[in-house]
Amino acid sequence: MKGIIVAIDGYSSCGKSTLAGDLAKTIKYKHIDSGAMYRAVTLYCLNKGLFIGNRLDEATLREDILQIRIDFIYNETGQSDTYLNGRNVEKEIRSMAVTNNVSPVARIDFVRAALVGQQQAMGKAKGIVMDGRDIGTIVFPDAELKIFVTARIEIRARRRHAELAAKGETVSLEEVIKNLENRDLIDSTRKDGPLRQAADAIVLDNSDMTIEEQNRWLLNIFRDANHKRNT
Ligand code: DC
């Protein structure tokens, strides 16, 4: 039986990627974390010295963009790692340096056009769970199942803060809240592919849910969607 496309969008630090990755593992679909792709392009810019003070050398990035290759390869634990031009960058793309610089990169039209094209190609064979900001609206407007994830800002900030602390990064909770609010604002007000809930998306507010509860919730929704399609 041919698979479907599951599009999961939502705010930063809502646990979209964990949710998407867990579902993909259970139903044996491919998982693509589209945010990792924007992060990989940002890492490319940082490594190539394209950030000059507050400014980004867009002209050079425009020339390079079609040569930036991003792949996802499953590791021995069953999670997919992000590769930038053949190099495993899964850890580096989660650093504070990348997180603080990714929004201005994700706003650029030619970056979005290139990555959306790659994402659509990855979804051609279906059987895919993709998470991001514009998956149900721009990348796969015809996805069979769309989920929009949200959670209260204090909850998201606490989750992100704990993640950073586990990595040894000492940032105050206030700073994390500011960073999240800023990214939410940039993500939802940009011209191309803004963060928006698709009209036919099902909303999940996971503020008061455990990971197991949200996984169970999504698996039930997925089974319903699949069942409806086959009857
Ligand atoms: O989900 P994340 O925090 O790893 O995403 C990193 C950044 O990439 C985030 O600031 C928003 C942007 N992004 C985007 O613009 N479009 C997507 N489909 C996915 C992420």
Boltz pocket constraint, residues with backbone or C-beta under 6 A from the ligand:
constraints:
  - pocket:
      binder: B
      contacts: [[A, 12], [A, 13], [A, 34], [A, 35], [A, 36], [A, 38], [A, 39], [A, 99], [A, 102], [A, 103], [A, 106], [A, 107], [A, 131], [A, 132], [A, 133], [A, 134], [A, 135], [A, 183], [A, 187], [A, 193]]
      max_distance: 6.0
